[in-house]
Amino acid sequence: MLAQYYASRSDSEFDRAVVWVERACAQQPEDDDVLALRADLQRGLFGSRRYRQALERVSDGVL
């Protein structure tokens, strides 16, 4: 449900969700809930592309 919420939000809110998930995955790489949230954010026709774009924007310092 959390992934659906952020997937429907603006790009800046989605970017924040991606940052949070990536940080959580770095801290707890074995946590099934975090991995499931990451997978859910990448789901859908354009989900993985949107996720990669969010990572690029964050790494470029846009966030």
CHARMM-style PDB file with segment names, atoms N, HN, CA, C and O in Angstrom:
ATOM      1  N   MET     1       0.823  -1.189   0.000  1.00  0.00      PROA
ATOM      2  CA  MET     1       0.000   0.000   0.000  1.00  0.00      PROA
ATOM      3  C   MET     1       0.873   1.261   0.000  1.00  0.00      PROA
ATOM      4  O   MET     1       0.550   2.236  -0.679  1.00  0.00      PROA
ATOM      5  N   LEU     2       1.960   1.246   0.747  1.00  0.00      PROA
ATOM      6  HN  LEU     2       2.222   0.453   1.298  1.00  0.00      PROA
ATOM      7  CA  LEU     2       2.865   2.385   0.789  1.00  0.00      PROA
ATOM      8  C   LEU     2       3.452   2.665  -0.591  1.00  0.00      PROA
ATOM      9  O   LEU     2       3.564   3.822  -0.995  1.00  0.00      PROA
ATOM     10  N   ALA     3       3.823   1.626  -1.306  1.00  0.00      PROA
ATOM     11  HN  ALA     3       3.732   0.686  -0.978  1.00  0.00      PROA
ATOM     12  CA  ALA     3       4.383   1.800  -2.647  1.00  0.00      PROA
ATOM     13  C   ALA     3       3.355   2.404  -3.583  1.00  0.00      PROA
ATOM     14  O   ALA     3       3.695   3.259  -4.400  1.00  0.00      PROA
ATOM     15  N   GLN     4       2.102   1.976  -3.481  1.00  0.00      PROA
ATOM     16  HN  GLN     4       1.825   1.281  -2.817  1.00  0.00      PROA
ATOM     17  CA  GLN     4       1.042   2.540  -4.325  1.00  0.00      PROA
ATOM     18  C   GLN     4       0.848   4.014  -4.029  1.00  0.00      PROA
ATOM     19  O   GLN     4       0.617   4.803  -4.945  1.00  0.00      PROA
ATOM     20  N   TYR     5       0.938   4.396  -2.776  1.00  0.00      PROA
ATOM     21  HN  TYR     5       1.126   3.755  -2.031  1.00  0.00      PROA
ATOM     22  CA  TYR     5       0.800   5.796  -2.396  1.00  0.00      PROA
ATOM     23  C   TYR     5       1.895   6.631  -3.048  1.00  0.00      PROA
ATOM     24  O   TYR     5       1.606   7.638  -3.696  1.00  0.00      PROA
ATOM     25  N   TYR     6       3.146   6.220  -2.881  1.00  0.00      PROA
ATOM     26  HN  TYR     6       3.381   5.402  -2.356  1.00  0.00      PROA
ATOM     27  CA  TYR     6       4.251   6.997  -3.436  1.00  0.00      PROA
ATOM     28  C   TYR     6       4.286   6.945  -4.954  1.00  0.00      PROA
ATOM     29  O   TYR     6       4.711   7.910  -5.589  1.00  0.00      PROA
ATOM     30  N   ALA     7       3.858   5.862  -5.539  1.00  0.00      PROA
ATOM     31  HN  ALA     7       3.513   5.078  -5.023  1.00  0.00      PROA
ATOM     32  CA  ALA     7       3.832   5.769  -6.997  1.00  0.00      PROA
ATOM     33  C   ALA     7       2.849   6.763  -7.605  1.00  0.00      PROA
ATOM     34  O   ALA     7       3.016   7.177  -8.752  1.00  0.00      PROA
ATOM     35  N   SER     8       1.837   7.143  -6.853  1.00  0.00      PROA
ATOM     36  HN  SER     8       1.701   6.807  -5.921  1.00  0.00      PROA
ATOM     37  CA  SER     8       0.841   8.074  -7.375  1.00  0.00      PROA
ATOM     38  C   SER     8       1.167   9.530  -7.046  1.00  0.00      PROA
ATOM     39  O   SER     8       0.440  10.430  -7.467  1.00  0.00      PROA
ATOM     40  N   ARG     9       2.229   9.774  -6.314  1.00  0.00      PROA
ATOM     41  HN  ARG     9       2.820   9.043  -5.972  1.00  0.00      PROA
ATOM     42  CA  ARG     9       2.617  11.128  -5.901  1.00  0.00      PROA
ATOM     43  C   ARG     9       3.489  11.798  -6.953  1.00  0.00      PROA
ATOM     44  O   ARG     9       3.841  11.198  -7.968  1.00  0.00      PROA
ATOM     45  N   SER    10       3.823  13.031  -6.690  1.00  0.00      PROA
ATOM     46  HN  SER    10       3.538  13.518  -5.864  1.00  0.00      PROA
ATOM     47  CA  SER    10       4.689  13.797  -7.583  1.00  0.00      PROA
ATOM     48  C   SER    10       6.079  13.162  -7.648  1.00  0.00      PROA
ATOM     49  O   SER    10       6.437  12.321  -6.823  1.00  0.00      PROA
ATOM     50  N   ASP    11       6.846  13.586  -8.643  1.00  0.00      PROA
ATOM     51  HN  ASP    11       6.556  14.269  -9.313  1.00  0.00      PROA
ATOM     52  CA  ASP    11       8.194  13.033  -8.790  1.00  0.00      PROA
ATOM     53  C   ASP    11       9.056  13.300  -7.563  1.00  0.00      PROA
ATOM     54  O   ASP    11       9.838  12.437  -7.163  1.00  0.00      PROA
ATOM     55  N   SER    12       8.930  14.475  -6.959  1.00  0.00      PROA
ATOM     56  HN  SER    12       8.296  15.176  -7.284  1.00  0.00      PROA
ATOM     57  CA  SER    12       9.770  14.774  -5.796  1.00  0.00      PROA
ATOM     58  C   SER    12       9.438  13.853  -4.629  1.00  0.00      PROA
ATOM     59  O   SER    12      10.342  13.413  -3.918  1.00  0.00      PROA
ATOM     60  N   GLU    13       8.168  13.556  -4.420  1.00  0.00      PROA
ATOM     61  HN  GLU    13       7.434  13.913  -4.998  1.00  0.00      PROA
ATOM     62  CA  GLU    13       7.795  12.634  -3.346  1.00  0.00      PROA
ATOM     63  C   GLU    13       8.225  11.209  -3.680  1.00  0.00      PROA
ATOM     64  O   GLU    13       8.663  10.463  -2.804  1.00  0.00      PROA
ATOM     65  N   PHE    14       8.100  10.841  -4.932  1.00  0.00      PROA
ATOM     66  HN  PHE    14       7.745  11.447  -5.644  1.00  0.00      PROA
ATOM     67  CA  PHE    14       8.552   9.516  -5.357  1.00  0.00      PROA
ATOM     68  C   PHE    14      10.061   9.402  -5.164  1.00  0.00      PROA
ATOM     69  O   PHE    14      10.552   8.371  -4.705  1.00  0.00      PROA
ATOM     70  N   ASP    15      10.798  10.461  -5.513  1.00  0.00      PROA
ATOM     71  HN  ASP    15      10.399  11.298  -5.886  1.00  0.00      PROA
ATOM     72  CA  ASP    15      12.250  10.469  -5.330  1.00  0.00      PROA
ATOM     73  C   ASP    15      12.606  10.264  -3.862  1.00  0.00      PROA
ATOM     74  O   ASP    15      13.533   9.519  -3.545  1.00  0.00      PROA
ATOM     75  N   ARG    16      11.886  10.911  -2.980  1.00  0.00      PROA
ATOM     76  HN  ARG    16      11.133  11.517  -3.237  1.00  0.00      PROA
ATOM     77  CA  ARG    16      12.148  10.749  -1.543  1.00  0.00      PROA
ATOM     78  C   ARG    16      11.910   9.301  -1.107  1.00  0.00      PROA
ATOM     79  O   ARG    16      12.664   8.760  -0.298  1.00  0.00      PROA
ATOM     80  N   ALA    17      10.869   8.683  -1.640  1.00  0.00      PROA
ATOM     81  HN  ALA    17      10.257   9.122  -2.297  1.00  0.00      PROA
ATOM     82  CA  ALA    17      10.587   7.287  -1.312  1.00  0.00      PROA
ATOM     83  C   ALA    17      11.712   6.391  -1.810  1.00  0.00      PROA
ATOM     84  O   ALA    17      12.117   5.457  -1.118  1.00  0.00      PROA
ATOM     85  N   VAL    18      12.217   6.670  -3.004  1.00  0.00      PROA
ATOM     86  HN  VAL    18      11.888   7.428  -3.566  1.00  0.00      PROA
ATOM     87  CA  VAL    18      13.314   5.877  -3.555  1.00  0.00      PROA
ATOM     88  C   VAL    18      14.560   6.032  -2.685  1.00  0.00      PROA
ATOM     89  O   VAL    18      15.236   5.046  -2.391  1.00  0.00      PROA
ATOM     90  N   VAL    19      14.864   7.251  -2.276  1.00  0.00      PROA
ATOM     91  HN  VAL    19      14.314   8.052  -2.515  1.00  0.00      PROA
ATOM     92  CA  VAL    19      16.018   7.490  -1.409  1.00  0.00      PROA
ATOM     93  C   VAL    19      15.857   6.709  -0.110  1.00  0.00      PROA
ATOM     94  O   VAL    19      16.795   6.053   0.345  1.00  0.00      PROA
ATOM     95  N   TRP    20      14.682   6.780   0.479  1.00  0.00      PROA
ATOM     96  HN  TRP    20      13.921   7.313   0.110  1.00  0.00      PROA
ATOM     97  CA  TRP    20      14.441   6.081   1.739  1.00  0.00      PROA
ATOM     98  C   TRP    20      14.631   4.574   1.553  1.00  0.00      PROA
ATOM     99  O   TRP    20      15.279   3.926   2.376  1.00  0.00      PROA
ATOM    100  N   VAL    21      14.077   4.020   0.491  1.00  0.00      PROA
ATOM    101  HN  VAL    21      13.551   4.546  -0.177  1.00  0.00      PROA
ATOM    102  CA  VAL    21      14.185   2.576   0.251  1.00  0.00      PROA
ATOM    103  C   VAL    21      15.632   2.176   0.023  1.00  0.00      PROA
ATOM    104  O   VAL    21      16.087   1.159   0.548  1.00  0.00      PROA
ATOM    105  N   GLU    22      16.355   2.963  -0.753  1.00  0.00      PROA
ATOM    106  HN  GLU    22      15.985   3.789  -1.180  1.00  0.00      PROA
ATOM    107  CA  GLU    22      17.757   2.624  -1.016  1.00  0.00      PROA
ATOM    108  C   GLU    22      18.595   2.684   0.267  1.00  0.00      PROA
ATOM    109  O   GLU    22      19.461   1.837   0.486  1.00  0.00      PROA
ATOM    110  N   ARG    23      18.341   3.657   1.086  1.00  0.00      PROA
ATOM    111  HN  ARG    23      17.638   4.345   0.908  1.00  0.00      PROA
ATOM    112  CA  ARG    23      19.059   3.745   2.370  1.00  0.00      PROA
ATOM    113  C   ARG    23      18.702   2.563   3.268  1.00  0.00      PROA
ATOM    114  O   ARG    23      19.572   1.976   3.910  1.00  0.00      PROA
ATOM    115  N   ALA    24      17.427   2.225   3.305  1.00  0.00      PROA
ATOM    116  HN  ALA    24      16.721   2.703   2.783  1.00  0.00      PROA
ATOM    117  CA  ALA    24      16.992   1.091   4.124  1.00  0.00      PROA
ATOM    118  C   ALA    24      17.607  -0.207   3.617  1.00  0.00      PROA
ATOM    119  O   ALA    24      18.004  -1.058   4.414  1.00  0.00      PROA
ATOM    120  N   CYS    25      17.690  -0.367   2.296  1.00  0.00      PROA
ATOM    121  HN  CYS    25      17.368   0.324   1.648  1.00  0.00      PROA
ATOM    122  CA  CYS    25      18.304  -1.569   1.728  1.00  0.00      PROA
ATOM    123  C   CYS    25      19.792  -1.633   2.055  1.00  0.00      PROA
ATOM    124  O   CYS    25      20.337  -2.713   2.280  1.00  0.00      PROA
ATOM    125  N   ALA    26      20.444  -0.481   2.079  1.00  0.00      PROA
ATOM    126  HN  ALA    26      20.001   0.397   1.896  1.00  0.00      PROA
ATOM    127  CA  ALA    26      21.868  -0.449   2.413  1.00  0.00      PROA
ATOM    128  C   ALA    26      22.100  -0.832   3.879  1.00  0.00      PROA
ATOM    129  O   ALA    26      23.086  -1.491   4.210  1.00  0.00      PROA
ATOM    130  N   GLN    27      21.184  -0.415   4.744  1.00  0.00      PROA
ATOM    131  HN  GLN    27      20.383   0.120   4.476  1.00  0.00      PROA
ATOM    132  CA  GLN    27      21.332  -0.698   6.164  1.00  0.00      PROA
ATOM    133  C   GLN    27      20.856  -2.089   6.534  1.00  0.00      PROA
ATOM    134  O   GLN    27      21.418  -2.727   7.425  1.00  0.00      PROA
ATOM    135  N   GLN    28      19.819  -2.560   5.852  1.00  0.00      PROA
ATOM    136  HN  GLN    28      19.363  -2.041   5.128  1.00  0.00      PROA
ATOM    137  CA  GLN    28      19.236  -3.862   6.171  1.00  0.00      PROA
ATOM    138  C   GLN    28      19.028  -4.652   4.877  1.00  0.00      PROA
ATOM    139  O   GLN    28      17.888  -4.844   4.453  1.00  0.00      PROA
ATOM    140  N   PRO    29      20.100  -5.107   4.252  1.00  0.00      PROA
ATOM    141  CA  PRO    29      19.986  -5.747   2.936  1.00  0.00      PROA
ATOM    142  C   PRO    29      19.182  -7.050   2.917  1.00  0.00      PROA
ATOM    143  O   PRO    29      18.772  -7.509   1.851  1.00  0.00      PROA
ATOM    144  N   GLU    30      18.964  -7.627   4.056  1.00  0.00      PROA
ATOM    145  HN  GLU    30      19.297  -7.254   4.922  1.00  0.00      PROA
ATOM    146  CA  GLU    30      18.230  -8.892   4.125  1.00  0.00      PROA
ATOM    147  C   GLU    30      16.768  -8.722   4.543  1.00  0.00      PROA
ATOM    148  O   GLU    30      16.041  -9.710   4.639  1.00  0.00      PROA
ATOM    149  N   ASP    31      16.332  -7.499   4.792  1.00  0.00      PROA
ATOM    150  HN  ASP    31      16.924  -6.696   4.714  1.00  0.00      PROA
ATOM    151  CA  ASP    31      14.980  -7.253   5.285  1.00  0.00      PROA
ATOM    152  C   ASP    31      13.960  -7.458   4.166  1.00  0.00      PROA
ATOM    153  O   ASP    31      13.961  -6.737   3.168  1.00  0.00      PROA
ATOM    154  N   ASP    32      13.099  -8.443   4.347  1.00  0.00      PROA
ATOM    155  HN  ASP    32      13.098  -9.028   5.157  1.00  0.00      PROA
ATOM    156  CA  ASP    32      12.116  -8.788   3.314  1.00  0.00      PROA
ATOM    157  C   ASP    32      11.126  -7.654   3.044  1.00  0.00      PROA
ATOM    158  O   ASP    32      10.715  -7.449   1.902  1.00  0.00      PROA
ATOM    159  N   ASP    33      10.743  -6.923   4.085  1.00  0.00      PROA
ATOM    160  HN  ASP    33      11.077  -7.090   5.013  1.00  0.00      PROA
ATOM    161  CA  ASP    33       9.782  -5.833   3.904  1.00  0.00      PROA
ATOM    162  C   ASP    33      10.367  -4.707   3.056  1.00  0.00      PROA
ATOM    163  O   ASP    33       9.683  -4.154   2.195  1.00  0.00      PROA
ATOM    164  N   VAL    34      11.612  -4.373   3.297  1.00  0.00      PROA
ATOM    165  HN  VAL    34      12.168  -4.822   3.997  1.00  0.00      PROA
ATOM    166  CA  VAL    34      12.271  -3.312   2.532  1.00  0.00      PROA
ATOM    167  C   VAL    34      12.466  -3.748   1.087  1.00  0.00      PROA
ATOM    168  O   VAL    34      12.235  -2.966   0.164  1.00  0.00      PROA
ATOM    169  N   LEU    35      12.887  -4.986   0.888  1.00  0.00      PROA
ATOM    170  HN  LEU    35      13.075  -5.620   1.637  1.00  0.00      PROA
ATOM    171  CA  LEU    35      13.069  -5.496  -0.466  1.00  0.00      PROA
ATOM    172  C   LEU    35      11.746  -5.558  -1.217  1.00  0.00      PROA
ATOM    173  O   LEU    35      11.696  -5.300  -2.419  1.00  0.00      PROA
ATOM    174  N   ALA    36      10.687  -5.896  -0.514  1.00  0.00      PROA
ATOM    175  HN  ALA    36      10.727  -6.106   0.463  1.00  0.00      PROA
ATOM    176  CA  ALA    36       9.363  -5.933  -1.136  1.00  0.00      PROA
ATOM    177  C   ALA    36       8.910  -4.530  -1.527  1.00  0.00      PROA
ATOM    178  O   ALA    36       8.308  -4.341  -2.584  1.00  0.00      PROA
ATOM    179  N   LEU    37       9.197  -3.555  -0.682  1.00  0.00      PROA
ATOM    180  HN  LEU    37       9.686  -3.709   0.176  1.00  0.00      PROA
ATOM    181  CA  LEU    37       8.831  -2.174  -1.005  1.00  0.00      PROA
ATOM    182  C   LEU    37       9.611  -1.693  -2.228  1.00  0.00      PROA
ATOM    183  O   LEU    37       9.050  -1.030  -3.100  1.00  0.00      PROA
ATOM    184  N   ARG    38      10.885  -2.021  -2.294  1.00  0.00      PROA
ATOM    185  HN  ARG    38      11.340  -2.560  -1.586  1.00  0.00      PROA
ATOM    186  CA  ARG    38      11.689  -1.649  -3.459  1.00  0.00      PROA
ATOM    187  C   ARG    38      11.096  -2.274  -4.724  1.00  0.00      PROA
ATOM    188  O   ARG    38      10.952  -1.599  -5.743  1.00  0.00      PROA
ATOM    189  N   ALA    39      10.757  -3.547  -4.659  1.00  0.00      PROA
ATOM    190  HN  ALA    39      10.873  -4.096  -3.832  1.00  0.00      PROA
ATOM    191  CA  ALA    39      10.177  -4.232  -5.818  1.00  0.00      PROA
ATOM    192  C   ALA    39       8.836  -3.612  -6.208  1.00  0.00      PROA
ATOM    193  O   ALA    39       8.539  -3.461  -7.393  1.00  0.00      PROA
ATOM    194  N   ASP    40       8.033  -3.258  -5.216  1.00  0.00      PROA
ATOM    195  HN  ASP    40       8.274  -3.381  -4.254  1.00  0.00      PROA
ATOM    196  CA  ASP    40       6.732  -2.645  -5.494  1.00  0.00      PROA
ATOM    197  C   ASP    40       6.876  -1.280  -6.159  1.00  0.00      PROA
ATOM    198  O   ASP    40       6.094  -0.939  -7.046  1.00  0.00      PROA
ATOM    199  N   LEU    41       7.867  -0.500  -5.740  1.00  0.00      PROA
ATOM    200  HN  LEU    41       8.502  -0.777  -5.020  1.00  0.00      PROA
ATOM    201  CA  LEU    41       8.082   0.811  -6.355  1.00  0.00      PROA
ATOM    202  C   LEU    41       8.545   0.681  -7.804  1.00  0.00      PROA
ATOM    203  O   LEU    41       8.341   1.592  -8.607  1.00  0.00      PROA
ATOM    204  N   GLN    42       9.167  -0.450  -8.139  1.00  0.00      PROA
ATOM    205  HN  GLN    42       9.333  -1.190  -7.487  1.00  0.00      PROA
ATOM    206  CA  GLN    42       9.649  -0.668  -9.492  1.00  0.00      PROA
ATOM    207  C   GLN    42       8.639  -1.397 -10.373  1.00  0.00      PROA
ATOM    208  O   GLN    42       8.891  -1.619 -11.557  1.00  0.00      PROA
ATOM    209  N   ARG    43       7.520  -1.762  -9.808  1.00  0.00      PROA
ATOM    210  HN  ARG    43       7.316  -1.581  -8.846  1.00  0.00      PROA
ATOM    211  CA  ARG    43       6.520  -2.550 -10.517  1.00  0.00      PROA
ATOM    212  C   ARG    43       5.753  -1.691 -11.518  1.00  0.00      PROA
ATOM    213  O   ARG    43       5.666  -0.470 -11.391  1.00  0.00      PROA
ATOM    214  N   GLY    44       5.222  -2.351 -12.479  1.00  0.00      PROA
ATOM    215  HN  GLY    44       5.293  -3.344 -12.583  1.00  0.00      PROA
ATOM    216  CA  GLY    44       4.365  -1.676 -13.443  1.00  0.00      PROA
ATOM    217  C   GLY    44       5.078  -1.436 -14.765  1.00  0.00      PROA
ATOM    218  O   GLY    44       6.268  -1.714 -14.916  1.00  0.00      PROA
ATOM    219  N   LEU    45       4.322  -0.917 -15.707  1.00  0.00      PROA
ATOM    220  HN  LEU    45       3.356  -0.691 -15.584  1.00  0.00      PROA
ATOM    221  CA  LEU    45       4.826  -0.725 -17.055  1.00  0.00      PROA
ATOM    222  C   LEU    45       6.044   0.192 -17.095  1.00  0.00      PROA
ATOM    223  O   LEU    45       7.023  -0.094 -17.784  1.00  0.00      PROA
ATOM    224  N   PHE    46       5.980   1.280 -16.362  1.00  0.00      PROA
ATOM    225  HN  PHE    46       5.185   1.513 -15.802  1.00  0.00      PROA
ATOM    226  CA  PHE    46       7.087   2.236 -16.359  1.00  0.00      PROA
ATOM    227  C   PHE    46       7.781   2.333 -15.002  1.00  0.00      PROA
ATOM    228  O   PHE    46       8.608   3.221 -14.791  1.00  0.00      PROA
ATOM    229  N   GLY    47       7.456   1.443 -14.099  1.00  0.00      PROA
ATOM    230  HN  GLY    47       6.785   0.722 -14.271  1.00  0.00      PROA
ATOM    231  CA  GLY    47       7.983   1.515 -12.743  1.00  0.00      PROA
ATOM    232  C   GLY    47       9.493   1.449 -12.648  1.00  0.00      PROA
ATOM    233  O   GLY    47      10.103   2.257 -11.948  1.00  0.00      PROA
ATOM    234  N   SER    48      10.106   0.506 -13.335  1.00  0.00      PROA
ATOM    235  HN  SER    48       9.611  -0.151 -13.903  1.00  0.00      PROA
ATOM    236  CA  SER    48      11.562   0.385 -13.226  1.00  0.00      PROA
ATOM    237  C   SER    48      12.260   1.575 -13.852  1.00  0.00      PROA
ATOM    238  O   SER    48      13.292   2.029 -13.358  1.00  0.00      PROA
ATOM    239  N   ARG    49      11.696   2.082 -14.943  1.00  0.00      PROA
ATOM    240  HN  ARG    49      10.857   1.714 -15.344  1.00  0.00      PROA
ATOM    241  CA  ARG    49      12.279   3.272 -15.572  1.00  0.00      PROA
ATOM    242  C   ARG    49      12.163   4.492 -14.657  1.00  0.00      PROA
ATOM    243  O   ARG    49      13.114   5.258 -14.503  1.00  0.00      PROA
ATOM    244  N   ARG    50      11.006   4.658 -14.066  1.00  0.00      PROA
ATOM    245  HN  ARG    50      10.233   4.037 -14.191  1.00  0.00      PROA
ATOM    246  CA  ARG    50      10.789   5.790 -13.155  1.00  0.00      PROA
ATOM    247  C   ARG    50      11.718   5.691 -11.946  1.00  0.00      PROA
ATOM    248  O   ARG    50      12.248   6.697 -11.477  1.00  0.00      PROA
ATOM    249  N   TYR    51      11.906   4.485 -11.453  1.00  0.00      PROA
ATOM    250  HN  TYR    51      11.475   3.667 -11.835  1.00  0.00      PROA
ATOM    251  CA  TYR    51      12.798   4.253 -10.308  1.00  0.00      PROA
ATOM    252  C   TYR    51      14.233   4.632 -10.671  1.00  0.00      PROA
ATOM    253  O   TYR    51      14.903   5.326  -9.906  1.00  0.00      PROA
ATOM    254  N   ARG    52      14.710   4.179 -11.836  1.00  0.00      PROA
ATOM    255  HN  ARG    52      14.166   3.615 -12.458  1.00  0.00      PROA
ATOM    256  CA  ARG    52      16.062   4.526 -12.287  1.00  0.00      PROA
ATOM    257  C   ARG    52      16.217   6.029 -12.473  1.00  0.00      PROA
ATOM    258  O   ARG    52      17.249   6.596 -12.115  1.00  0.00      PROA
ATOM    259  N   GLN    53      15.205   6.673 -13.029  1.00  0.00      PROA
ATOM    260  HN  GLN    53      14.367   6.212 -13.320  1.00  0.00      PROA
ATOM    261  CA  GLN    53      15.261   8.121 -13.215  1.00  0.00      PROA
ATOM    262  C   GLN    53      15.328   8.833 -11.869  1.00  0.00      PROA
ATOM    263  O   GLN    53      16.041   9.827 -11.728  1.00  0.00      PROA
ATOM    264  N   ALA    54      14.598   8.339 -10.892  1.00  0.00      PROA
ATOM    265  HN  ALA    54      14.019   7.532 -11.007  1.00  0.00      PROA
ATOM    266  CA  ALA    54      14.636   8.933  -9.554  1.00  0.00      PROA
ATOM    267  C   ALA    54      16.033   8.790  -8.960  1.00  0.00      PROA
ATOM    268  O   ALA    54      16.549   9.728  -8.352  1.00  0.00      PROA
ATOM    269  N   LEU    55      16.644   7.627  -9.130  1.00  0.00      PROA
ATOM    270  HN  LEU    55      16.225   6.865  -9.624  1.00  0.00      PROA
ATOM    271  CA  LEU    55      18.006   7.425  -8.635  1.00  0.00      PROA
ATOM    272  C   LEU    55      18.984   8.373  -9.321  1.00  0.00      PROA
ATOM    273  O   LEU    55      19.897   8.895  -8.681  1.00  0.00      PROA
ATOM    274  N   GLU    56      18.798   8.595 -10.617  1.00  0.00      PROA
ATOM    275  HN  GLU    56      18.056   8.170 -11.137  1.00  0.00      PROA
ATOM    276  CA  GLU    56      19.666   9.517 -11.338  1.00  0.00      PROA
ATOM    277  C   GLU    56      19.497  10.946 -10.832  1.00  0.00      PROA
ATOM    278  O   GLU    56      20.478  11.661 -10.631  1.00  0.00      PROA
ATOM    279  N   ARG    57      18.255  11.353 -10.628  1.00  0.00      PROA
ATOM    280  HN  ARG    57      17.458  10.772 -10.792  1.00  0.00      PROA
ATOM    281  CA  ARG    57      18.012  12.713 -10.132  1.00  0.00      PROA
ATOM    282  C   ARG    57      18.629  12.898  -8.751  1.00  0.00      PROA
ATOM    283  O   ARG    57      19.220  13.938  -8.461  1.00  0.00      PROA
ATOM    284  N   VAL    58      18.491  11.905  -7.918  1.00  0.00      PROA
ATOM    285  HN  VAL    58      18.010  11.060  -8.153  1.00  0.00      PROA
ATOM    286  CA  VAL    58      19.038  11.986  -6.560  1.00  0.00      PROA
ATOM    287  C   VAL    58      20.564  12.036  -6.616  1.00  0.00      PROA
ATOM    288  O   VAL    58      21.189  12.819  -5.901  1.00  0.00      PROA
ATOM    289  N   SER    59      21.159  11.204  -7.462  1.00  0.00      PROA
ATOM    290  HN  SER    59      20.651  10.567  -8.043  1.00  0.00      PROA
ATOM    291  CA  SER    59      22.617  11.196  -7.551  1.00  0.00      PROA
ATOM    292  C   SER    59      23.150  12.482  -8.166  1.00  0.00      PROA
ATOM    293  O   SER    59      24.292  12.863  -7.909  1.00  0.00      PROA
ATOM    294  N   ASP    60      22.339  13.154  -8.976  1.00  0.00      PROA
ATOM    295  HN  ASP    60      21.411  12.844  -9.185  1.00  0.00      PROA
ATOM    296  CA  ASP    60      22.724  14.443  -9.558  1.00  0.00      PROA
ATOM    297  C   ASP    60      22.486  15.598  -8.601  1.00  0.00      PROA
ATOM    298  O   ASP    60      22.822  16.741  -8.908  1.00  0.00      PROA
ATOM    299  N   GLY    61      21.911  15.305  -7.446  1.00  0.00      PROA
ATOM    300  HN  GLY    61      21.638  14.376  -7.197  1.00  0.00      PROA
ATOM    301  CA  GLY    61      21.690  16.349  -6.435  1.00  0.00      PROA
ATOM    302  C   GLY    61      20.431  17.161  -6.631  1.00  0.00      PROA
ATOM    303  O   GLY    61      20.305  18.254  -6.079  1.00  0.00      PROA
ATOM    304  N   VAL    62      19.500  16.646  -7.408  1.00  0.00      PROA
ATOM    305  HN  VAL    62      19.603  15.758  -7.857  1.00  0.00      PROA
ATOM    306  CA  VAL    62      18.259  17.377  -7.652  1.00  0.00      PROA
ATOM    307  C   VAL    62      17.366  17.389  -6.426  1.00  0.00      PROA
ATOM    308  O   VAL    62      16.651  18.361  -6.181  1.00  0.00      PROA
ATOM    309  N   LEU    63      17.407  16.317  -5.662  1.00  0.00      PROA
ATOM    310  HN  LEU    63      17.988  15.528  -5.861  1.00  0.00      PROA
ATOM    311  CA  LEU    63      16.519  16.201  -4.490  1.00  0.00      PROA
ATOM    312  C   LEU    63      16.963  17.097  -3.371  1.00  0.00      PROA
ATOM    313  OT1 LEU    63      16.331  17.125  -2.315  1.00  0.00      PROA
TER     314      LEU     63
END
